[in-house]
Amino acid sequence: MSKGYHTPVLLKACIEHLNIIPDGTYVDLTFGGGGHSNEIMKHLGDKGRLFAFDQDADAQRNVIADKRFTLIPQNFRFLKKYLRLHGVTAVDGILGDFGVSSHQFDEAQRGFSIRFDSELDMRMNQSSSLSAKQIVNTYDMDALAKMFRDYAEVHNAGRLAQAIIQHRETNAIETTADLKQAIATCLPKFEENKYLARIFQALRIEVNQEIEVLRECLTQCSEVLQPGGRLVMLSYHSLEDRLVKNLIKSGNVDGIEVKDVIYGTGKKYYKSLSAKPFVPEDEEIKENPRARSAKLRVAIRLAA
């Protein structure tokens, strides 16, 4: 793992719940600094295989030099397509850590963090055309309000959108400092940073189409994960966790129960290994504060 790039959350629990078969085939949907991938590799035998996805060029520099490892420099929404290109149609386990890496937060020029004054970017794929700067300067009132309502889950989304529209009429919003200034009157007293973090989260989700991408990926996970295979998913906010929870409970991301035609009972696609998600212990949160919102859900794929 690239030193200092990212501290993997709930690493031990993730590896244990993957229940790695030495000769099995596994997928790390979010390679990042390679923390989870390197640990998975330690449990694989000579015939084992690990495929990792990451669209961020920075993460791709952390590639593992091992014939059993393949880094696919693509968004994980193309999970099924690229596994097939490598001759793989079924896997024994899939790990996803959907948080933004520490490296992305700490690189000021990427615009992910409220701590730095930098250009509003937030693109995980640097070749993507849509940036946070474009969103705040071109989206209309309704689109901005919907984004903040859905992805930041704030009560004053309309007022927030109006403040941005009014500010950009005279001054373009190009940096994180510009955005903070534009919405200053909307920030709740004594909770400014917490509120700003949610606003930045909403912009990041919109820029990277994170919810749409996750929906597509989770649906494909069910298609490539073979019976007995493990689904190990780390989420960091309720929007992501809800999709994972729905998938495990009902077999689809919308949470719509599919009933057996003959017996009328709900079909089971997964067996959850815990009624509630696993969360980091206080000691881990103390060492890595970014782990505090993590929720780990684990399930076994059942036979069709």
C-alpha positions in Angstrom: 0.0 0.0 0.0 1.2 3.5 -0.8 2.2 4.9 2.6 -0.1 7.7 3.7 -2.4 7.4 0.7 -5.3 6.0 2.6 -6.0 4.1 5.9 -8.3 1.2 5.1 -11.3 1.1 7.4 -12.4 -2.0 9.3 -9.6 -3.9 7.5 -9.6 -7.0 9.7 -13.4 -7.4 9.6 -13.5 -6.9 5.9 -10.9 -9.6 5.3 -12.4 -12.0 7.8 -15.9 -11.7 6.3 -14.6 -12.2 2.7 -13.8 -15.7 3.9 -11.1 -16.0 1.3 -10.6 -19.3 -0.5 -6.9 -19.5 -1.6 -7.8 -20.5 -5.2 -10.8 -18.1 -5.4 -11.4 -15.1 -7.5 -12.1 -11.8 -5.8 -12.9 -8.2 -6.7 -11.9 -5.0 -4.9 -14.2 -2.3 -6.3 -12.3 0.6 -4.8 -8.5 0.0 -5.0 -7.3 3.4 -3.8 -4.0 3.0 -1.9 -4.3 -0.8 -2.1 -4.8 -1.4 1.6 -7.6 -3.9 1.3 -6.2 -5.4 -1.9 -2.8 -6.1 -0.4 -4.4 -7.8 2.5 -6.5 -10.0 0.2 -3.4 -11.0 -1.7 -1.9 -12.4 1.5 -4.7 -14.9 1.7 -4.6 -16.1 -2.0 -2.8 -19.1 -3.2 -1.0 -19.5 -6.6 -4.2 -19.9 -8.5 -6.1 -17.2 -6.7 -7.0 -14.0 -8.5 -7.8 -10.5 -7.5 -9.3 -7.8 -9.8 -9.4 -4.2 -8.6 -11.1 -1.2 -10.0 -10.2 2.5 -9.7 -10.8 5.3 -12.2 -8.5 7.7 -10.3 -5.1 8.1 -12.0 -3.4 8.8 -8.7 -4.7 5.4 -7.3 -3.4 3.6 -10.4 0.1 4.4 -9.4 -0.2 2.0 -6.4 -0.6 -1.0 -8.6 0.5 -4.4 -7.1 3.2 -6.1 -9.0 1.9 -9.7 -8.8 0.7 -12.0 -11.6 -2.4 -12.8 -9.6 -3.4 -9.2 -9.4 -5.1 -7.1 -12.2 -5.9 -3.4 -11.8 -8.7 -2.3 -14.1 -8.5 1.5 -14.5 -12.2 2.0 -14.9 -15.3 3.0 -12.9 -16.8 0.1 -11.1 -20.1 0.7 -12.8 -18.5 -1.4 -15.6 -17.8 -4.3 -13.3 -19.5 -7.1 -15.4 -18.1 -5.8 -18.7 -14.5 -5.7 -17.6 -14.5 -9.0 -15.7 -15.9 -10.6 -18.9 -13.1 -9.1 -20.9 -10.7 -10.9 -18.5 -12.6 -14.1 -19.0 -14.4 -14.0 -15.6 -18.1 -14.5 -15.2 -18.3 -15.5 -11.6 -16.4 -14.5 -8.5 -16.2 -15.7 -4.9 -16.2 -12.4 -3.1 -16.6 -8.6 -3.7 -15.3 -5.9 -1.5 -16.4 -2.3 -1.8 -15.2 0.7 0.3 -17.2 3.7 -1.0 -15.5 6.4 1.0 -13.4 9.1 -0.6 -9.7 8.2 0.0 -7.6 10.2 2.5 -5.4 11.1 -0.4 -8.2 12.7 -2.3 -9.3 14.7 0.8 -5.7 15.8 1.5 -4.8 16.9 -2.0 -5.9 20.5 -1.9 -6.1 21.0 -5.6 -8.7 18.2 -5.9 -11.3 20.4 -4.2 -12.8 17.6 -2.0 -12.2 19.2 1.4 -13.6 22.2 3.2 -10.2 22.7 4.8 -8.5 24.1 1.7 -9.1 27.0 -0.6 -8.8 25.5 -4.0 -10.6 25.3 -7.3 -14.0 23.5 -7.0 -13.2 20.3 -8.8 -14.2 17.0 -7.0 -13.8 14.8 -10.0 -12.6 11.3 -9.1 -11.9 10.7 -12.8 -9.8 13.7 -13.8 -10.8 13.2 -17.5 -14.5 13.7 -16.7 -16.0 16.9 -18.1 -18.3 17.8 -15.2 -16.8 19.5 -12.1 -18.3 21.1 -9.0 -17.4 24.5 -10.3 -19.6 23.9 -13.4 -22.5 22.7 -11.3 -22.6 25.8 -9.0 -22.3 28.1 -11.9 -24.7 26.6 -14.4 -27.4 24.5 -12.6 -30.7 26.3 -12.3 -32.5 26.9 -9.0 -34.6 23.7 -9.1 -31.6 21.5 -10.0 -29.4 22.9 -7.2 -32.2 22.6 -4.7 -32.9 19.0 -5.6 -29.2 18.1 -5.4 -28.9 19.6 -1.9 -32.2 18.1 -0.8 -31.4 14.6 -2.0 -27.7 14.3 -1.4 -27.0 16.7 1.5 -30.4 16.1 3.1 -30.5 19.7 4.4 -33.8 21.4 5.3 -33.0 24.7 3.6 -32.1 23.4 0.2 -34.2 26.0 -1.6 -32.6 28.9 0.3 -29.2 27.5 -0.4 -29.8 27.3 -4.1 -31.1 30.8 -4.1 -28.0 32.1 -2.3 -25.8 30.5 -4.9 -27.8 31.9 -7.8 -27.7 35.4 -6.4 -24.0 35.3 -5.7 -23.0 34.1 -9.2 -25.0 36.9 -10.9 -22.2 39.2 -9.9 -19.3 36.9 -9.1 -18.4 33.5 -10.5 -18.0 30.7 -7.9 -14.7 29.2 -8.7 -13.1 28.1 -5.4 -14.1 26.5 -2.2 -13.7 29.9 -0.5 -16.1 31.4 -3.1 -18.7 28.8 -2.3 -18.4 29.3 1.4 -18.9 33.0 1.0 -21.9 32.5 -1.3 -23.7 30.4 1.2 -22.5 32.0 4.4 -25.9 33.2 5.4 -27.4 29.7 5.2 -24.9 28.1 7.6 -26.4 27.1 11.0 -24.6 28.6 13.9 -22.1 26.4 15.8 -22.5 23.7 13.1 -20.9 25.4 10.1 -18.3 22.7 9.4 -20.7 19.8 9.7 -23.2 21.6 7.4 -20.4 22.5 4.9 -19.3 18.9 4.8 -22.8 17.8 3.7 -22.9 20.5 1.0 -19.5 19.3 -0.3 -20.7 15.7 -0.1 -23.7 16.6 -2.3 -21.6 18.3 -4.9 -19.2 15.3 -4.9 -22.0 12.8 -5.4 -23.4 14.9 -8.2 -20.1 15.4 -10.0 -19.3 11.7 -9.9 -22.8 10.3 -10.3 -22.1 8.3 -7.2 -25.6 7.1 -6.5 -26.4 6.1 -10.1 -23.0 4.4 -10.3 -23.5 2.5 -7.0 -27.0 1.3 -8.1 -25.5 -0.1 -11.4 -22.6 -1.7 -9.6 -24.6 -3.4 -6.9 -27.0 -4.8 -9.4 -24.1 -6.3 -11.3 -22.6 -7.7 -8.1 -25.6 -10.0 -7.7 -25.0 -11.2 -11.3 -21.4 -12.1 -10.9 -21.3 -13.3 -7.3 -21.7 -17.0 -7.3 -23.7 -18.9 -4.7 -21.8 -19.0 -1.4 -19.8 -15.9 -2.4 -19.4 -13.0 0.0 -20.6 -9.4 -0.4 -18.6 -7.0 1.8 -19.7 -3.4 1.5 -18.4 -0.3 3.5 -20.7 2.8 3.3 -20.2 6.2 4.7 -23.6 7.9 4.5 -27.2 6.8 4.6 -27.8 7.1 0.8 -25.1 4.4 0.1 -26.0 2.3 3.1 -29.7 2.2 2.1 -28.9 0.8 -1.3 -26.7 -1.9 0.1 -29.2 -2.8 2.8 -32.0 -3.0 0.2 -29.9 -5.3 -2.0 -29.2 -7.7 0.8 -32.8 -7.7 2.1 -34.6 -8.0 -1.2 -32.1 -8.7 -3.9 -32.4 -5.3 -5.6 -31.3 -1.8 -4.8 -34.9 -0.4 -4.7 -35.9 -2.7 -1.8 -38.8 -4.2 -3.7 -39.6 -7.7 -2.5 -39.9 -10.3 -5.2 -42.3 -13.0 -4.3 -42.3 -16.7 -5.3 -45.0 -17.2 -8.0 -46.2 -20.5 -6.5 -45.9 -20.0 -2.8 -46.2 -16.3 -2.5 -43.3 -16.0 -0.1 -40.5 -13.5 -0.6 -37.5 -14.8 -2.5 -34.2 -14.7 -0.7 -31.1 -13.7 -2.6 -28.7 -13.1 0.3 -28.2 -14.2 3.8 -27.1 -11.3 6.0 -24.4 -12.1 8.5 -25.5 -9.4 10.9 -28.8 -7.8 11.8 -27.1 -4.5 12.2 -24.0 -3.2 10.3 -20.6 -3.6 11.8 -19.1 -0.2 12.9 -15.5 0.8 13.9 -14.5 0.6 17.5 -13.6 3.8 19.4 -9.9 2.9 19.1 -10.0 2.8 15.3 -12.0 6.1 15.2 -9.4 7.7 17.4 -6.6 6.6 15.1 -8.6 7.4 11.9 -11.4 9.9 12.5 -12.6 9.4 8.9 -13.8 6.0 10.0 -16.4 7.3 12.3 -19.3 7.2 9.9 -18.4 3.8 8.3 -21.0 1.0 8.2 -20.0 -2.5 7.1 -22.7 -4.8 5.8 -21.8 -8.4 4.9 -23.9 -11.1 3.2 -23.6 -14.5 1.5 -25.1 -15.0 -2.0 -27.7 -17.7 -2.0 -28.4 -20.1 -4.8 -30.9 -19.0 -7.4 
